[in-house]
Amino acid sequence: MAYLSRPDFPHDQALRTGVLLTNLGTPDAPEKGPLRRYLKQFLSDPRVVEAPRALWWLILNGVILNIRPKRSAAAYKTVWTEEGSPLLIHTRNQCEALRERLTAHHGDAIRVEFAMRYGNPSINSVMDRMMNDGVNRLLVLPMYPQYSAATSASTFDAIAADFTQRRWIPELRFITQYHTHPAYIAAIAQSIQSHWETHDRVDLLMFSYHGVPKRYLTQGDPYHCQCHATSRLIAEHLGLAADEYKTTFQSRFGREEWLTPYTDKTLMALPDSGTRTVQIICPGFSSDCLETIEEVCVENRDYFMEAGGERFEYIEALNATEPHIDVIESLVNDNLLGWGLDLDQTAERQQRAIAMGADR
């Protein structure tokens, strides 16, 4: 086997630390062809769909990829911008903001990049660039606060697969989750409080997370428990009683049972139970995307209002806001310790940010 290498490798090249932010991914365009390529890569991942591979291959290639791309393209067109998909824009902005901060403190000793698990920029292409820049220590941060095999573990698989192709692999640190990190909880709570200051409070605050099949929970995936832990900590930070908030799960696919309660079914039932005003936030999404903008803000809003709801408000994801960059920087600095970078100033600043959030 011929491993990826550089015949002209400069042995005196300065070695650097790399930080790689990753997210799920996005098609290259809101059109049937790009959607088919994207969905094929996404739905072919055995971490995403745990089913007998031969049977699933027939279902995917014989049915789903002949129906779903056109439907998905229509949905993506409703959220697409001149710069591309919202997920791509927000992830790029997060990367640029983090790069600016870390470069200010560490100069040329650090490289900050982003990649998508599915679609572009691909993990392989970004790893090529980082390795060519002399990265010999790599910290990977998948932008999923709650761990699931379908997200964080799938990202690890892609990184590991890339390493198997290379002659020289870097030291690796991998952040699997941050669902209880104080800065993350404080940033979400601050976002909700800011919304309340402008729009006041309503009958119920809903935390909606992306769903996974229920059998993943029974087989040991901690995602369900971590989502509830996040909701509970945010609610405690805000001083909410148990009947003032609710955790639900969205975006199910197929016929089998997924994590419940379902966001859409819950919204349809709330008005009949006397809850007619709702605010909803999606703490599992680090960036707004199709699932938050189109599914929650449009589709689920319509379900609620048609069932008799009177007021529905979506509270945006943290995206590339300064409090979110504080969270990302804090996570990165926590995990860069011991790699020879001067982290005294940044550690002091992140502790102040956490303290400020806790005081709100």
C-alpha positions in Angstrom: 0.0 0.0 0.0 1.3 3.5 -0.9 0.7 5.8 2.1 0.0 9.5 1.6 3.3 11.3 2.0 5.4 14.2 0.8 8.5 13.2 -1.3 9.8 16.7 -0.7 9.0 16.7 3.0 11.2 19.4 4.7 12.6 17.7 7.8 13.4 21.1 9.3 9.8 22.4 8.9 8.3 24.1 11.9 5.8 21.9 13.7 2.4 23.3 14.6 -0.7 22.5 16.6 -3.9 22.1 14.7 -7.5 22.7 15.8 -10.2 21.2 13.6 -13.8 22.2 14.1 -16.2 19.8 12.4 -20.0 19.7 11.7 -22.4 17.4 10.0 -22.3 18.8 6.5 -24.3 20.3 3.7 -24.9 19.8 0.0 -23.0 21.9 -2.5 -26.2 23.4 -3.9 -29.9 23.1 -3.3 -30.4 21.0 -6.3 -31.3 17.3 -6.9 -27.9 16.2 -8.1 -25.8 17.7 -5.2 -28.5 16.5 -2.7 -28.3 13.0 -4.1 -24.5 12.9 -3.6 -24.8 14.4 -0.1 -27.6 12.1 1.0 -25.8 9.0 -0.4 -22.7 9.8 1.6 -24.7 10.6 4.7 -27.1 7.7 4.7 -24.4 5.2 3.6 -22.7 5.7 7.0 -23.3 2.7 9.1 -23.1 4.9 12.2 -26.1 6.9 10.9 -28.2 3.9 9.8 -27.5 0.8 11.8 -29.1 -1.8 9.6 -28.0 -4.9 7.6 -25.8 -3.4 4.9 -27.1 -5.4 1.9 -30.8 -4.7 2.7 -30.1 -1.1 3.4 -28.1 -0.7 0.2 -31.2 -1.9 -1.7 -33.5 0.5 0.2 -31.2 3.5 -0.1 -30.3 3.1 -3.8 -33.6 1.6 -5.0 -36.0 3.9 -3.2 -34.7 6.7 -1.0 -32.2 8.2 -3.4 -34.8 8.2 -6.2 -37.4 10.1 -4.1 -35.8 12.2 -1.3 -33.2 14.3 -3.2 -35.9 16.3 -5.0 -37.9 16.9 -1.9 -34.8 17.8 0.1 -33.6 20.2 -2.6 -36.9 22.1 -2.4 -36.5 22.4 1.4 -32.9 23.6 1.1 -33.9 26.3 -1.4 -36.0 27.9 1.3 -33.0 28.5 3.5 -30.2 28.9 1.0 -28.3 32.2 0.7 -25.9 33.8 -1.7 -23.1 32.6 0.5 -24.4 29.0 0.7 -26.2 27.0 3.3 -26.6 28.5 6.8 -24.7 25.6 8.4 -21.7 26.3 6.2 -21.8 30.0 6.8 -22.1 29.7 10.6 -19.4 27.0 10.9 -17.0 29.1 8.7 -17.6 32.2 10.8 -17.0 30.2 14.0 -13.7 28.9 12.6 -12.6 32.4 11.5 -13.5 33.9 14.9 -11.6 31.2 16.8 -8.7 31.4 14.4 -8.4 35.2 15.1 -8.4 34.7 18.8 -5.9 31.8 18.9 -3.6 33.4 16.4 -3.5 36.6 18.4 -2.1 34.6 21.3 -0.1 31.8 19.6 0.9 33.3 16.3 2.1 30.9 13.6 2.3 28.0 16.1 -1.4 27.1 15.6 -3.6 26.3 12.7 -7.4 26.5 12.9 -9.6 24.9 10.2 -13.1 23.5 9.8 -14.4 20.5 7.9 -17.7 18.7 7.3 -18.3 15.0 8.0 -20.4 14.8 4.8 -19.9 17.1 1.8 -17.4 19.9 1.5 -14.9 21.0 2.7 -14.2 17.3 3.4 -12.2 16.0 6.3 -9.7 14.5 4.0 -9.0 17.7 2.0 -8.7 19.8 5.2 -6.4 17.2 6.8 -4.2 17.4 3.7 -3.8 21.1 4.1 -3.1 20.9 7.8 -0.5 18.2 7.4 1.2 20.1 4.6 1.3 23.1 7.0 3.3 21.0 9.5 0.6 20.1 12.0 1.9 17.3 14.2 -0.6 17.7 17.1 -4.3 17.8 16.3 -7.3 18.7 18.4 -10.7 17.8 16.9 -13.8 19.4 18.2 -17.0 18.0 16.6 -19.7 20.7 17.1 -22.2 18.4 18.8 -22.6 19.2 22.5 -24.3 15.9 23.2 -22.5 12.7 22.2 -24.1 10.2 19.9 -22.5 7.4 17.9 -24.3 8.8 14.9 -22.4 12.2 15.1 -19.3 12.3 17.3 -18.3 8.7 16.8 -18.9 9.0 13.1 -16.6 11.9 13.0 -13.9 9.9 14.9 -14.3 7.2 12.3 -13.6 9.6 9.5 -10.5 11.0 11.2 -9.3 7.5 11.9 -9.9 6.4 8.3 -7.9 9.4 7.1 -5.0 8.5 9.4 -4.9 4.9 8.0 -3.9 6.4 4.6 -1.0 8.5 5.9 2.6 7.8 6.5 2.9 10.2 9.4 0.0 10.8 11.7 -0.2 13.6 14.3 -0.8 13.2 18.0 -4.6 13.3 18.5 -7.0 14.7 21.0 -10.7 14.4 20.4 -13.5 16.1 22.3 -16.5 13.7 22.4 -19.0 16.0 24.2 -19.5 19.1 26.2 -23.1 18.9 27.2 -22.5 20.1 30.8 -19.6 22.5 30.2 -20.3 25.6 32.4 -19.6 28.1 29.6 -21.9 26.2 27.2 -24.8 26.1 29.7 -24.2 29.8 30.6 -24.2 30.8 26.9 -27.5 29.0 26.2 -29.1 30.5 29.3 -27.8 34.0 28.4 -29.4 33.6 24.9 -32.7 32.7 26.4 -32.6 35.6 28.9 -31.7 38.0 26.2 -34.8 36.9 24.2 -37.0 37.3 27.3 -35.7 40.8 27.8 -37.0 41.7 24.4 -40.0 39.5 24.0 -41.0 38.6 27.5 -41.7 35.0 28.7 -44.5 32.7 27.5 -46.3 29.6 28.9 -43.7 27.1 28.0 -40.0 26.9 27.0 -39.3 23.9 24.8 -35.8 22.3 24.3 -35.9 20.4 21.0 -33.0 18.1 20.1 -32.4 16.0 17.0 -33.8 12.6 17.4 -32.3 9.1 17.0 -33.9 5.7 17.0 -35.0 4.6 20.5 -33.0 1.4 20.1 -29.8 3.4 20.1 -30.7 4.4 23.7 -31.4 0.8 24.8 -28.1 -0.3 23.2 -26.1 2.1 25.4 -25.9 5.4 23.4 -25.8 8.2 26.1 -27.4 10.9 23.8 -30.8 10.8 25.4 -29.5 11.2 28.9 -27.1 14.0 27.9 -29.9 15.9 26.2 -32.0 15.8 29.4 -28.9 16.8 31.5 -28.4 19.8 29.3 -32.0 20.9 29.6 -32.0 20.4 33.4 -28.9 22.5 33.9 -30.1 25.3 31.6 -33.5 25.3 33.5 -31.7 25.4 36.8 -29.5 28.3 35.6 -32.7 30.1 34.6 -34.6 29.2 37.8 -37.4 27.4 35.9 -39.8 25.0 37.6 -40.4 21.5 36.2 -43.7 22.5 34.5 -42.1 25.6 32.8 -40.0 23.7 30.3 -40.1 20.5 28.3 -37.5 18.4 26.4 -38.6 17.0 23.0 -37.0 15.3 20.0 -37.4 16.3 16.3 -36.3 15.1 12.8 -37.3 11.4 12.9 -36.9 9.3 9.8 -38.5 6.0 8.9 -41.2 4.0 10.7 -39.5 2.7 13.8 -39.9 4.5 17.2 -37.4 7.3 17.9 -36.7 9.1 21.1 -39.9 10.6 22.5 -41.7 12.9 23.1 -41.7 14.1 19.5 -41.5 17.8 19.0 -44.2 18.0 16.3 -46.7 15.8 18.1 -46.1 17.7 21.3 -46.7 21.1 19.7 -49.9 19.8 18.1 -51.2 18.7 21.5 -50.2 21.7 23.6 -53.1 24.1 22.8 -55.7 21.6 23.9 -53.9 21.3 27.2 -54.0 25.0 27.7 -50.5 26.0 26.6 -51.0 28.5 23.8 -47.7 30.4 23.8 -44.4 28.7 23.3 -40.7 29.6 22.9 -38.4 26.9 21.5 -34.6 26.5 21.4 -32.5 23.7 20.0 -29.4 23.4 22.3 -28.0 20.4 20.4 -27.4 22.5 17.3 -24.3 24.6 17.4 -25.4 26.4 14.2 -28.8 27.1 12.7 -29.5 24.9 9.7 -32.3 23.3 7.7 -33.6 21.4 10.8 -33.9 24.6 12.9 -34.8 27.2 10.2 -37.2 25.2 8.0 -38.3 22.3 10.3 -38.8 24.2 13.6 -39.4 27.8 12.5 -41.8 26.9 9.6 -43.1 23.4 9.7 -43.4 23.0 13.5 -44.7 26.5 14.0 -47.5 25.7 11.5 -48.4 22.6 13.5 -48.7 24.6 16.7 -50.6 27.5 15.3 -53.0 25.3 13.3 -53.8 23.4 16.5 -54.9 26.6 18.3 -51.6 28.1 19.4 -51.4 31.9 19.7 -47.7 32.7 19.9 -44.7 30.7 18.7 -41.1 32.0 18.9 -37.8 30.3 18.0 -34.7 31.3 19.8 -31.7 31.1 17.5 -28.7 28.8 17.9 -25.5 30.3 19.3 -24.0 30.4 15.8 -20.9 32.7 15.7 -21.9 35.0 18.5 -19.2 36.1 20.9 -20.6 34.0 23.9 -20.4 31.0 21.7 -16.8 31.7 20.6 -16.0 32.0 24.3 -17.4 28.5 24.7 -15.4 27.1 21.8 -12.2 28.8 23.0 -12.7 27.5 26.5 -13.1 24.0 25.3 -10.1 24.2 23.0 -7.9 25.8 25.7 -8.9 23.1 28.2 -7.8 20.4 25.8 -4.6 22.1 24.5 -2.9 22.0 27.9 0.4 20.2 27.9 1.1 20.8 24.3 3.6 23.6 24.9 1.3 26.6 24.2 1.2 29.6 26.5 -2.4 29.4 27.8 -2.2 31.5 30.9 -3.9 34.6 29.5 -6.6 32.7 27.6 -7.3 30.5 30.6 -7.8 33.6 32.8 -10.1 35.2 30.3 -12.2 32.1 29.9 -12.6 31.8 33.6 -13.9 35.4 33.8 -16.4 34.6 31.0 -17.7 31.6 32.8 -18.0 33.6 36.0 -19.9 36.4 34.3 -22.3 33.9 32.8 -22.9 32.2 36.2 -23.7 35.6 37.7 -26.5 36.3 35.2 
